[in-house]
Amino acid sequence: MKVGFFQFAPKFGEIQHNLNVILQAIEEFSVDLLVFPELALSGYQFTSKAEVEELSQETAGCPALQRIQTALQGGGLYVVLGFAERVGGNLYNSALLIGPRGPLGLYRKTHLFFEETLWFSPGNTGFQVWDIGTAKVGIMVCFDWFYPESARTLALNGAEILCHPSNLVLPYCPDAMVTRCLENRVFTVTANRIGLEERGGKPPLRFIGMSEVVAPNGQILFRAPESETSLYACDIDIAQARNKRINPYNDLLKDRHPQWYAEGTAGE
């Protein structure tokens, strides 16, 4: 199968512009699975909760998401897209899996980063896995990578590809994804954004780009530049993610001993 990402710089608050850029990427690329960045519709550096509410979307009946769904009808492409979700009085940093027959899965970011904790509620979906026919995919959003439990839970639930919409500013995530793949023998597709946001007198946020596809053996199949728009896809052999054997004597998941893995109370 063929997987890819679209690395670009969303314009803050310009949902229609960002949507048009996303739709053009969908039209240009014929792949099985395409991942877009975190909060790709709205931009990232909010200055108030009211601003988040204004730029958030309800999944049901959202015109922007409906246009993406329409663009996917009749084809074989699945898309993972990050957006600000509004559900009643709650706001979530979410990612939606959409396919030819409409939305297939929704994930709400579990581990919120920095000022996200001021605007969003922690996700309540848990780490789910969906079958898109060619592979089983799971989603984690940006800072979720920092917690090994995120990727491991998805792997234990059967995920073969981890879709990773991101707005990365910390420099060490791209290299850390190599470890996440080795730990779980899965593919990862990290779709980061590029550019700079400096709003409301806050310190600027400079996004590091470096979107990538990493294989279960830790090989970086492709890594994008730090500051260039990049629409990229590559062929992968999904069988590599289904083989959890490290050597003739060790199976990655079967050799676990959960009875000795304490949950712990540190930080509570």
Buried (B, 14 or more C-beta within 10 A) or exposed (E): BBBBBBBBBBBBBBBEEBBEBBBEBBEEBEBBBBBBBBBBBBBBBBBEEEBBBEBBBEBEEBEBBEBBBEBBEEEBBBBBBBBBBBBEEEBBBBBBBBBBEEBBBBBBBBBBBEBBEEBBBEBEBEBBBBEBEBBBBBBBBBBBBEEEEBBBBBBBEEBBBBBBBBBBBEEEBBEEBBBBBBBBBBBBBBBBBBBEBEBEEEEEBBBBBBBBBBBBEBEBBBBBEBBEBBBBBBEBEBEBBBEBEEEEEEBBEEEEEEEEEEEEEEEE
